[in-house]
């Protein structure tokens, strides 16, 4: 998905395909949270397999609440 630009942060979702020989690799989908002003990493959220690949995610921000919805999962994080 496109990056989510919030008031103080930018969120990037991506999927890594680990390199393995002779084994099926499990994709790892993560959401990287960057400081909007400095670009510094604030957080790295590792999502469970039920969310699917990054292309299947929808990122939404309302105030200080982040919604990440995926193939079979929903994650909500609220900051005070």
Secondary structure, DSSP 8 states (H G I E B T S, - for coil): ---EE-SSEEEEEEEEE---SSS---EEEEEEEEETTT--EEEEEE--GGG--GGG-EEEEETTEEEEE-SS-EEEEE--
